[in-house]
């Protein structure tokens, strides 16, 4: 490959003068505040240790684990962090400079004065000194905190990371423990005097309330998600394949500074939409289909999660209009009651009253549509009346399904989505919307409101010229197969 030819020739002139990049969207003080808060939480008799992502197994861009990035902003492979609860000092451990790799791939943070200046961490040392550094602290500290939850990388939330680990552990031909469990086992073996405790719950609590700097980044991520979905609306035509809209939305994300996808694109036309996480994207969309698009970017490690639905031909049919209008009233009834310092259950109770009123006031053309609406409201009622903790939706932040305990009350700085779904099983109809909602002192701010949900606005937007309308697919989907009667 070209990179290795350059490496063999000694690299590009002047490469040694380049400086490794460090995050430009967060201040050093932001990371320092997070570490200070964590030191307070673990107490003076404890240290906390986090391992960064050791590297990527292919030709893909390196991405740091979310918790490690949250505390440091450091994206170098093989890094480690040690926080001392007694002195409140942080030590960042980095691999030493690898000249051939840096000539090939570009500069990385290393344990030097520049690493200290750019990160704001006073102690930046060689990762090879980690064991002896921790050994010196054993006598004055009795507890070591480290995360037990799996690290979250690109397009990864904890729910799927846990599922992946469990499937591997239960595989009779594998059975390996998680990366975190293996690390904890080594700590027990090498430092038996230390009590090992889980750091994940405290990190989860911290991550559930977003700072002003985090909100600025999430706002941009939400804006990119909305811009991409709006362009998909403009560009949709019967005869396209679902994957074409996937390509379009990814283009909008990456063109505007995203580093990747928050999750795989859910672009589901017609009956595909009834599978909430359908992502094959292979169906050719037809006139009369209703289309669901649920997709968002990873923007400087912060995600969004936005869903819209629209007719492939640009015009809601009477049946589509009837069900969508009822659903939209219910969806907006939840949003209008969201505010800080009240319980999610109270908000859901208030929204339920509005939903029941909408159900009474709506005339349905088909019994199965009324039954679907009744089942939708009944399911929401069961959620309200249930005895367990009530959530309106899921948190969003460093992960799409972000971490954090179910809140007793909503607090300013929480960011979450709502995504109730209405189904008509007989026709395999599925309707769902989703927005990025920020709890504020004044109520709630919809961070993705720039992409429409109203029928008239959607239809008007779809009349505008879209990128795919001007630039149709160049290669037919069946180009790899000869037509019947052709050359074999």
N, C-alpha and C positions, 0 to 999 in steps of 0.2 A: 504494500500500500504506500501511497505518497508520503504519509507521515514517517514511515520507517526509512524511506530513502533519505528524507531530510535529516533524520536522526543520525543516519550513518555518515552523512556529510558534515555533521557537526552542528546541525540546526540552523535556524534562521539568524542572520546577523542581528545582534542587539537583543536577542530573546532574553538574555540574562538581566537586562535592564527593566523588563516589564515587571509590574507588581501584581500579585494575585488579587482578584476581586473579593470584596466583602459586601454584604447586603447593603443596598443604598436606600432601602425604604424604611429601615428602622435605625434609631439612634443607638449608640453604645450605652447610653443611660437607660434606655428601655430594657435591655437585657440585664443590666446591673440591678435594676429595681426588681426584676423577676427573681434573680438569684438571691438578693437580700431577703425577699419575702419567703423563699424556700428555706433559707438558713434559719429564719425565725420559726418556721413550722417544725423543723427537725430537732431543734434544741441544741444546747451547748455540749451535750455529751455524744453527739452523733456527727457522722459525715455522710454525705450523699455522693454516690458514684453513678455516672451515666456513660454508657458506651455509644459512640456515634456509629453510623453505618460504615462498615469496613470497606465497602466498594460495591461496584455493580458487575455482574457476571457476563456482560456482553458489551457491544458497541452502542451503549445508551448513555445518555447524560447522567452524571452522578446526581443523586438527590439524597440529602441528609434525612435522618429520622426526625419526625416532628418534635418530639420532646427535646431532643438535643438542640435542634435549631431554635426552639422556643427559649432556651436558656442561654444560648451563646451566639446564634447567627452564623456559626462556623459551618462551612460546607466541605471541609477537607476530609477525605476518606481516612479511616483508622484513628480518628480523634477520640479522646476520653476527657471527661470532666470530673473533678473532685471538689466538692463544696464542704468546707469545714464549719460546722455550726458554732464552734467556740470562737474562732478568730474571724468568722464571716469572710474568709478569704476563699477565692476560687483559684484552682490550678487547672490550666488547660494543657493537656498532653497531646502533642502532635508528632507524626512520623518525621524523621529527618528528611532533608532535601534529597530528592531522587533526580539527579541531573538528566539522565536519558529520558525519563518519563516527562519531565517538565519541558525538555526541548521538543518532545513529540506532541504533548497535549496542552501545554501552557502552564504558567506558574500556579502553585498551590501554597496555601499558608504552611509555614514551617516554624519551628521554635526559634524565633529570632526577634530582634527589637521591633521590626515592622509588624510582626504578629501581635506583639503586645500593644503597640500603638493603635492598630486598626480595630482590634477586638475590645480594647479597654480593660483587658485582663492582665494584671501585673505579672502573674507567674505563668509563663508559657514555656514549657520544657519538653524535652524529648520523651516520647511515649515509652521508651525503654526503661525510664526511671519510675514508672507507675508503681511497680511492686514494692520497691524500697521506700518510696514516699508513703504508701499506705502502711507499710510495716512500722514506720516511725510514729504513726498516729495511733496505733493499736493500744498502747499503754495509757493514753489520755482520753480515749473515746471507747465507749462500750457498745455502740450501735452503729450499724452501717445500713443506710437506706439505698435501695436501687430498684428500678422499675421491674415489675413482674409482667406487665402487659407487653404484648409484642410491639416492636417499633412499627410506625406507620410510614411507608414510603410512597412512591408515586401512585396515584389513583387508589389509595389504600385507606380504609377505615378499620377501626378495631374489630368490628363485628366479623368482617370477612377474614381478617388476620387471625383471629381466634379460631374461626372455622377451619382455616387452612392448617393451623398447627394441630388441631384435634384430629383432622383427617389423616395427617401424617403419623401422629402418635398411634392411632388405632389401625393403621395399615400393617397387616401381619408381615409384609415384606419390607417394612421400613422401621417404624417404632421410635424414631429419634425424638428426643425431647426438644422443646423450643430453644431458640438461641438464648433467651433470658434465663430459662431454667438451667441450662448448661453453665452459664456464667455464675449463677448463684451457687451451683454445686461446687464450682472451683473456688469461690470465695469461702465456703464452708470448709473445704479441704485445706486451703492455704492459710486461712485466718480463723481457726476454730474458736478463738476467744471472743470474736465479735458476734453480737446478735444481729441477724440479717432481717430487715423489715422492708415492707413494700412501699416504694415511693409513689407508685401510680395514683393512689387515691388523692394525694395532695396535689400532684400535678394536674389531675383531672379537675379538681375544684378551682385551681388557679385559671385554667384554660377556659372555664365556663363563663367567665366575665371578661369581656374584651376591653382593652385599653383604647384610648383615643387613637394611638398609632395603628393598632390592629384594625380598628373600625375603618380607618382611611383605606387600608389595603383591601379589606372585605368589600367596601363600597365599590372599589375599582373592579374587583373580581365579579361582583354582581352586575355592574354596568356592562362588562364584556359579555357575560352570559346573555343579558337582555339584548344587546346589539346583535349578537350572533343569531339568536332565535328570531328577532325581527327580520333579519336578512333572509333567514330560512323561509319565513312567511312570504316575503316578496318573491322568492325564487321558486316556490313549489308549483309543480305542474303535473297533471296526470301523465303517466308513462315513465316518470323518473323512478329510479331505485332509491330505496331508503338510504343506502350508503352515500349517495350523492350529497344529501343534506348533512351527513356526518362530515364529509370532506369540506363542505362549505363552512360549517360552524367551527371546525378546527382551524381553518384558514383565518377566520375573523379573530379567533382567540390569539393565535400565534402572531398574526400581523400586528396586534396591539399589545404585545409584550408578555403574554402568558408563557409559562415554561412548559406547559403540558395540559393534560386533561385531569379534571377532578375525579372523573370516573368514566367508565365506558359509555358511549353515547347510546341513549335509549330513544331510538327513532322507530316508532311502531305505528304502522298504518292498519286500519280496519281491525280485524280480530287479533292481530299481534298485540294490540295495546292492552288486552286483558291480562297479559303476562307482565306484571309490574316491572320486571328487570329484563325484559326481552332486549337483546342487543345484537342479534345476528345481522340486522340491517340489509337483508338480501332480497326483500320482496319488491316487486314492481308495483308502484302505487297506481290506483285506478280512480277514474272519475266516480265520485260518490263516496269515496273513503273519507273517514275522519282520521286525522293524523295526530299522534302524540309525539312531542319532542321534549326530552328531559336531558339537558346537557349543560355543562358549565366548565370553566377553566380552572386550572391551578395557577394562581397569580402570586408569585413571590411567596409560595408555601401556603397561601390562604385560598380557600375554596368558595364556591357558590353552589347553589342547587336550585334550578329554576325549571318549571314545566309549563308548557302551553299546549293547547289543542286547536286545530283549525281544519277546515275542509280542504281536501287536496285540490278541488276544482275552484276554490275561492268563494264559494257561496254555500252557507249553511242550508241544508234541506229543512223542510218543516219539522221532521222528526228530530234531527240534530239540534235545531234551534229550540225545540220544546224542552228536551232533556238538559241541554247545556244551560239554558236560561234558569231553570229551577236550581241546578247545581251551583251556578254562579251566585245566586241569592244566598244560598247556604254558606258558600265559601266566604263571601264578603261579610256575612253576619259574624263569623268567627273573628275576622280581622278587625272589625270596628270596635270590638269589646276589649281588645288586648291593651293592657296598660301595666305600669309597674306597681309593685307593692300589693298585689292581690294574688290569690292562688290561681293556678291554671284551672282548677275545678270550677271556681266561680265564673271565670271567663267562659268556660265550656257550657255551664248552666245557662248563662245569659244568651249565648249563641243558640243553644238548643231551643229556647223559647221562640227565637226568631225563625228557626228552621221549621218548627211545628206550625207557626203562623203561615209561612210560605207554603207548606204542604196543604193546609186547609184552603188557601186561596188559589191554588193552581188547579186548572182543569187539564187532565191528561187525555190524549186522544186514544190511548190504548191501555187496557188493564195491566199489561205487563210493565208499562212505563210507570204507572201509579204504584205498582207493587215494588218496583225497583227503588222509587223515591221513598216509599214507606220503609223499606228495609234499610236504606241509607240513614234515615232519621233514627230508626230504632237502634241501629248499631252505634250511632253517636250517643244516644240516650244510655246505652249499656256502659259506654266509656265514662259518662258523667256519673252514673250511679255505682260504678264499681268501687270496691274497697281498697284497691291498690293505689300506688302513687299515680297521679294524673299528669300526663304530658300533653301539650297541644300538638307537638310535633317533635322533631329532632334538632339538636344543636348543630350549627355549622361553624367551622373555623379552620383550624389547621387540617381537619379532616371533614369530609362531606357529612358523614354521620359522626359528629364530633363527640368528644368525651364530656363527662360531667354528670353529677347526680341529678335525679329528677328534682326540680326546684320546688321548695315549699311555697315560695312566692316568686313572681317575676321581678328581676332587678335590672336597672339600667345597665347596659353593656352586654346583655344576653342577646345572642343572634340565633334564630331558629327558623325553621320552615313549618308550614302547615300543608298537609297534602291528603285530605280526605278523598276517598274514591267512591263514586257511584257506579254500580254495575246493573245491567239487565242481562242476567245469565242466559235467558232464552235466546237472545240475539248476539251474545258475546259482545255486548257494548260496555265500554269502560270509559269513564270521564274523570279526569283528575287535573288539577292545577297546583302550582307550587310557587311560592315567593320567598324571598329573603327578607326576614323581618327583624328589625333592630328595636329592642325595648329602650325607650328614652324616659326622661323625667316627665315629658309631656304626654306620653302614650306609646305609639309605635310608628316607626318609619319603614315604609316598604322600599327596600333598596333596589328592587327589580321592577318598579312600577312603570318604567319607561317602555316596557313591551306590553302591548294591550291585552286585556282579557275580554273587553266588551265586543259583542258580535259585530256591530257596525264599524268599529275601529279596525277590527281584524280584517273584515272584508275590504275596507278602504285601503289598508296597507297592502293587501294581496294584489291589488290592481296596479301597484307601482312596479316599475321594471326592476327585477332582481338580477343578481350576478349570474345565476344559473340560466335564467331566461336569455341573457345575452351571450352566455358561453356554455352551450349544451355539451353533454358528454361527447368526447371525440371517438371513443372506441365502443362498439356495441357490446352489450353484456355477453352475448354468445359468440364473440369473435374467436374463441379458442376451439370451437366445435364447427366442423364443416356442416353446411346445410345438407338436408336429405338430398341424395343424388349427386352430391359434389365429389371432389377428389378425396379418396380415403388415404 
